[in-house]
Amino acid sequence: MLNDAQTFSQKGYIALQQALNSDDIETLDNASQELYTRSEQLLKSIAKNGDTLTEFYNKNTDELIVVPEIDNANKVCRYEYISGYSVAVRTKIIPKLQTLIEQLTQKKFVLFKDKCNAKNPGGGAFAPHQDIIAYDQFKPTYHITAAIFLDDATIENGCLFFPENYLEDLKDLNTTRVSTLNGNLPILDSDKGGRTHGNICQDISEQIRWTPVTAKKGDVVLFDSYAPHYSEINSSNMTRRAMFFTFNAESDGDFYQAYYDMKHREFDNPKFHIATPTAHRELAE
Ligand SMILES: O=C(O)CCC(=O)C(=O)O
């Protein structure tokens, strides 16, 4: 039987049941309510003033970042820069997640980025992808994300799917491998350009044995930036909200502000919309 650290190292992810307590959940619920309302207001007022989101964020580099769904400019797909915006999350939740990660890796990690996917009914499918390809403009080559579910995540409402063991499934694949804190990890070929930019190439995705990772409110799923994952649309009539806090090793430096400076200034850059159901400029195919 593998312990948590071994499971994480072997599979690239681990689900920690009820890793957060009711106080933490209350903090996150309150933040989510406040930030979702702010996101809706922002989309409305930006549309009213006639700015594009790119123009707006170029001028408002401290503002919460809100990204609409691809097929509805008024519907919030995700918001970002949670810790930059919410003192309660920054002071109560981030240290707790850092402790969970340190217990697993024996290393100190700092926050790299954070977001909440609203996953409204009928929306929010994310194609199979690896997060690492969205982060390679910054120094760290290895990240750990804590996914926190603010609603139970079920197959019906679009829980995450991870591989049973992708390193085993793809052991014979000839692909780039990167030296990381958790050994050599593969970067899988992905679509370049167009609406499927960043999606793992279908022939590779089909070699992976995928498994749904359902979760209860309060569970935390930790996964590294190489672990392939996807989710289907929310076919229930309730939201499936999840917050994602991504960390990098402290020894690599602190990039949170640099990441969000770039994201505010280059809102439309396809790099920031890998395999997501969000509206953005497309790379030429
Ligand atoms: O929220 C989800 O269902 C998937 C999120 C995801 O994979 C991402 O944001 O990169």
The ligand as a Gaussian input file, in Angstrom:
#p B3LYP/6-31G(d) Opt

LIG

0 1
 O      -12.708000      23.348000     -13.435000
 C      -12.551000      22.358000     -14.142000
 O      -13.444000      21.550000     -14.343000
 C      -11.244000      22.073000     -14.847000
 C      -10.212000      23.085000     -14.566000
 C       -8.954000      22.995000     -15.334000
 O       -8.559000      21.962000     -15.785000
 C       -8.187000      24.200000     -15.518000
 O       -8.676000      25.293000     -15.182000
 O       -7.038000      24.086000     -16.025000

